[in-house]
Amino acid sequence: MNLVNAAIISMRTSSKRLPNKSLAQITNQKKSVDIIIERAKLTGFPVIFATSSDQSDDKLAQIAKKHDVNVFRGALLNKIKRWNDCFEHYGITNALLIDGDDLCYDYNIAKRSMNDIQSSKFDIIWCSDEIITGLFTIAITRNAIKKLYSCEPSENTDTDLFTHLFEKADLKISYVELNDNQKNKEIRLTLDYEKDLSFFRELYKHISIIETGDNIIKFILEHPEIANINYQCQQDFLENKKLKMGSDNV
């Protein structure tokens, strides 16, 4: 199989801060995993659900198959290896890497980034630190995945955070263009804490799970009480990320 371009969802159940968040019930009908897959499909690219081969992720794989998407199972801890093996298995040239935490993943930003990476010589189309957390991650080439994998080839290495390897891998990076409403807002759109779970449950009571990112942001800005549910978690999230990246560089 040769997919050329794809949207790869990275998801597993063995999260530490919020166990089993991938299977958390968000609406009466939809779990976190359902929302991630349905939003990924709206990128317009073939979706690959990349989870681990560990039995703890059997249920996730079963749910993904019901959504009629490709399912790839690989390394539990080293998701760079999982991506590398996924790229090889499907013959992928470029891919969107979709974090399973990002229940408001902006498929329109994703489309722009894939267009950018296909029409440039960059290895990665990334997003600036100004972006609202959870809107987008990266688009990446097969060459970049291979270089990252050469930096961390061990299956037992936890590569939950990996962007600090970009310099070591000598990758050519550009940044997707963001609209003003997509950056520097006191909004948090990722699932790591109980308050994040409360946030998404409240948000998706009022708006479709496949609504555009722009309309989601507009709605939240008009209802700041919803943003207030979990934005206080953002500082702790950033501090934990900084500590983890520091320890990975030791």
Sequence and secondary structure as in RCSB ss.txt:
>XXXX:A:sequence
MNLVNAAIISMRTSSKRLPNKSLAQITNQKKSVDIIIERAKLTGFPVIFATSSDQSDDKLAQIAKKHDVNVFRGA
LLNKIKRWNDCFEHYGITNALLIDGDDLCYDYNIAKRSMNDIQSSKFDIIWCSDEIITGLFTIAITRNAIKKLYS
CEPSENTDTDLFTHLFEKADLKISYVELNDNQKNKEIRLTLDYEKDLSFFRELYKHISIIETGDNIIKFILEHPE
IANINYQCQQDFLENKKLKMGSDNV
>XXXX:A:secstr
   EEEEEEE  S  SSSTTGGG B SSS BHHHHHHHHHHTTSS EEEEEESSGGGHHHHHHHHHTT EEEEE 
SS HHHHHHHHHHHHTEEEEEEEETT TT  HHHHHHHHHHHHTSS SEEE  TTB TTS  EEEEHHHHHHHHH
HS  TTS  S  GGGTTTTT  EEE    GGGBS S      SHHHHHHHHHHHHHS TT  HHHHHHHHHH HH
HHTTTTTHHHHHHHHHHHHHHHHT 
